[in-house]
Every structure is written in structure tokens, then in C-alpha cells.
Amino acid sequence: MRILSQLSILHLLWAALVLCQYEDYDFEDEYEQEPDHQIPYYFNPNTQAEVPRFPFPVVCAKECFCPPAFPLSMYCDHRKLKTIPNIPSHVQQLYLQNNEIEAVPAGPFTNVTFVREINLSYNKIKFHLIDHGVFAKLSNLVQLHLQHNELEEFPLPLPSSLERLLLGFNKISRLAGNALEGLPNITMLDLCSNLLDDSVLKEKPFSSMKNLMQLNLCNNKLQTMPPDLPPTLMHLSLENNSISHIPENYFRRLPKIIALRMSHNNLQDIPPNTFNLPNLLELNLGHNKLKEVFYIPSSLQHLYIEGNEIENLNVTLMCPTLNPLGINQLTYLRVDQNKLTSPISSYAFFCFPLIRTIYYGEQNVTADRPARLRTPVFRRFLTPEEYQEAEDNHETPDHETEEDHTAEDNYFHPYF
């Protein structure tokens, strides 16, 4: 009986400690005002690896918070930290974003064994202040956030276990040809908003990445398409560069591409069948210098070609033949800020029977002021909820006049 009583007392003490941790920490005080530029993180318990369960509250750095419900996660974000606190060996998710950290020494990671995700984004980390091999020894690390720092070089070496690497918004201008060879499991690499130019890509740094599915190179200094991308690629982001040409057959070795984003470049023409891709769903070529439309693959659902110099939506170029065995899947087309003087031909609806929205917006017909087509937004097949959403977003056409009703049969009615 005495032993049972002692066990009961220990159990009550443990429950009281857990309750106190809940009561002492006010989530609203710390997290109710997230910065506008940061998407809040929602914890996924499925990411935690198998480790022993802890019968008592686990060790947590005094500068941080370890939620009792998720004791393998340690939150040290938004605390104005200048150094990384010591990390307990059991931690799997480590959040250090939005601090003032400049260096990543090996000391705090001495006993780390199970860590799978580290978020060091929005700090002031410099490449020469990262201890050599500090990340490489973390053999279970699968996700590393280092975006919005002051890195001048790629943070080598890294562990081969890594799957997602985010390095956007740094000052990286060099990328050795073998920098990525030791990272066979990388599926997502973000290098947007750095200082990469064509000379960096001459050594074909991405060719060895056999599992890469998403590559972000937006907002760099590229003038040509990156060479020798792996055939596993599904998402490619090249916005805000200075690319002026897509080589013919460039995408032949990238048959799995689902989304291609190349807005804000210098493209002037598209070689025939450039986008004859079986899986392409989204294509964004807005804000280039295109004068003509191009072939639309049957799989494509969303097409963005706003901000170009297109004068006519030539359906013959977009859809040269009708395929009775496969229906074109295009549902959304954005063509505002071009030089259109009339809507697309009604023949387009034979080629694209599923189209739901064509956003014409304002057209740059004259240099003095933009012009608006009679139907700024064409919509059909809308549910009442979708129509209300369109009105809330100011995407419904202006009220038609009697003159509009007289001429409406000349092309099509904006609503079906």
C-alpha cells in the first residue's frame, strides 16, 4: 500500500507540472500577431520519428517553449535571440525564425540526434559564421529553412538525408558544380531572390538531383533557361529574370512538368509545340513581350498571358486541330494588359469547352490610356456561391446598356 501511495503522489505531481506549463504560457501573447510576410506554421504530428515516450516533462531551453502536447518540438522564434540556445537531444522540430542570429556554431548541436526540421529563416546568418559540418552530422534532418538571411555561398556540407532546402532571399552568387551531388534525396530546392546568373549554371549543378520535383529560381539574374534539369521535375519557377528565349524541344526531357512560371521575363516568341507537355496544368507567361499566342496542350487548365503585346487571340494557333478522343481542359484564361480590341472568337468554345473564366480587364490599346472591352470578364457555369465570390472580388462585368444588348449576338453573352 505504501508503494501504491508513493506512485499516486508521483502521478499527481507530474499532472500538476503539465497543467502549470499550460497555464503559464499564453499562446495569444506570443503568436497572435504574426508578421505579414510569414505564413503561420501548423504542426504535423506525423513528421515525428519514433523515439521513446517521456513519463515526465522533458528538458527545454529556458529561452524557448516546448508544448506539453508536442514535447519533441521546441519553439524559440520571435524572441530577439542573438545566439542559438543549447538543444536537447530529443528535439525533432526546432523553430528559431525571426530572431537576430548571425552565427551557427557546433556547440548547441552537440547532443542533437533526432532533429528532422530546423527553421532559421529571417535571421542575419552569414556563411563564414556557420561552423563547418554543423548540419552535415544531423543524419535525420529532412527540412532546413535558411531563407531571408545574409548567406553569400551555398551552406555546404549538408546531410544526405535532406529533402527540402530553402535558401531564398540571400546573397548567393556561387554554386559549385558538385555542390548538390551529395544530396540525392532533395525534392524541393528554393533559390529565389539571390544573385545567380548564367555562369553559375554552366556546370549544370542540378543534373545529379534524381529526385528533384520543385526548383525555384525566381528573381535572379538568369538570361537563359537552366540546362540539364532532371526529368523528375514537376514545378519550375523562373519569374523575374531576363530570359528572352526558350530553346526548341527544351521541355522534351521534362515530361512531368505540372506548373511552369516564367512571368516578368523578356520572352518575345514561343517555338511551335514548346508546351506540348502531357501533364502541364498551370502556365504563367505574364508580363513578357509576346506578340502572338501559342499551342495550348490539352492538359492545361490555367493560362496567364497578361501584360504582353498580343493583339489577337488566334484560336488556330492555340488549338490547330480538334481531338475527338481528348477534351482540352482549359478553364481559366487571363489576357488583360495586352492590345486586344475584340474578345476571343466563339470558335474557341469548340476547342475549349470547359472554359469558365476569361479575364480581359483593361487593354493597352493606346499609349495614352488603357481601354476596356465591353465584357471585361467572361464567366459561365458559375454556381451561386462562385458568382457571389466574383462580385466580391469585383470581377463581374459592368451593367450592360441597351446598346450592349443590341450587339451581344455578334460574339457571345458574358453569362450562360
Secondary structure, 3 states (H helix, E strand, C coil): CHHHHHHHHHHHHHHHHHHHHHHHCCHHHHHCCCCCCCCCCCCCHHHCCCCCCCCCCCCCCCCCECCCCCCCEEECCCCCCCCCCCCCCCCCEEECCCCCCCCECCHHHCCCCCCCEEECCCCCCCHHHECCCCCCCCCCCCEEECCCCCCCECCCCCCCCCCEEECCCCCCCECCCCCCCCCCCCCEEECCCCCCEHHHHCCCCCCCCCCCCEEECCCCECCCCCCCCCCCCCEEECCCCCCCCCCCCHHHHCCCCCEEECCCCCCCCCCCCCCCCCCCCEEECCCCCCCCCCCCCCCCCEEECCCCCCCCCCHHHHCCCCCCCCCCCCCEEECCCCCCCCCCCCCHHHHCCCCCEEECCEECCCCCCCEECCCCEEECCCCHHHHHHHHHCCCCCCCCCHHHHHHHHHCCCCCC
